[in-house]
């Protein structure tokens, strides 16, 4: 089971929402098979982290190259992001 709800907009765009009740252990390190950019749709204190780098706020667009290991770090509220592939 995924730690988010997903709405497919088209072949290149999805909206994902992570609940404030998401368990931190469900937010695992992973990589994707395609480049993508994530954009927060609401103000948030959730963070984003690439492997071997410090966490950064998800308050501006973040480009994620394919096969680069990363994760999100839980904040205090829901997280709603747009993913552009």
C-alpha positions in Angstrom: 0.0 0.0 0.0 1.3 3.4 -1.0 1.6 6.2 1.7 -0.3 8.6 -0.5 -3.4 9.2 -2.6 -2.8 9.8 -6.3 -4.9 11.5 -8.9 -3.7 11.1 -12.5 -4.1 14.3 -14.6 -2.5 13.1 -17.8 0.4 10.9 -19.0 2.9 13.3 -17.6 1.2 14.8 -14.5 -0.1 13.4 -11.2 -1.2 15.0 -8.0 -0.2 13.2 -4.8 -1.4 13.9 -1.3 0.3 12.5 1.8 -1.7 12.7 5.0 -0.4 14.2 8.2 -1.1 10.8 9.7 1.3 9.0 7.4 3.8 6.9 9.4 7.4 8.1 8.9 8.5 4.5 8.3 6.3 4.4 5.2 8.3 7.3 3.6 11.2 5.1 2.3 14.3 6.0 0.3 13.6 5.1 -3.4 14.5 6.0 -7.0 12.3 6.5 -10.1 12.9 5.3 -13.7 12.3 8.8 -15.1 13.2 12.4 -14.5 10.5 14.3 -12.7 9.9 17.7 -11.0 7.8 18.1 -7.9 5.9 21.2 -7.0 4.1 21.8 -3.6 0.6 22.9 -4.2 0.2 24.3 -0.7 2.5 25.8 1.9 4.2 23.0 3.8 6.9 22.2 6.3 7.6 18.7 4.8 11.2 18.3 3.5 12.8 16.6 0.6 16.2 14.8 0.7 18.5 13.3 -1.9 20.9 10.6 -0.7 24.0 12.0 0.9 22.6 15.5 1.0 20.9 17.7 3.6 17.1 17.9 3.6 15.6 20.9 1.8 12.1 22.5 2.1 9.5 21.6 -0.5 8.6 25.3 -1.1 9.9 25.6 -4.7 10.1 23.2 -7.6 12.6 20.3 -7.2 14.0 18.5 -10.2 14.7 14.8 -9.5 16.9 13.0 -12.1 16.0 9.4 -12.9 17.7 6.8 -10.7 18.7 9.4 -8.0 17.9 8.1 -4.6 15.6 10.4 -2.5 12.8 10.6 0.0 10.3 13.0 1.6 10.4 13.8 5.3 7.1 14.2 7.1 5.9 17.6 8.3 3.0 18.7 10.5 0.2 18.9 8.0 -0.9 17.2 4.7 1.5 17.4 1.8 -0.1 18.0 -1.7 2.3 18.0 -4.6 2.2 18.0 -8.4 4.6 15.6 -10.1 5.6 16.4 -13.7 7.3 13.5 -15.5 
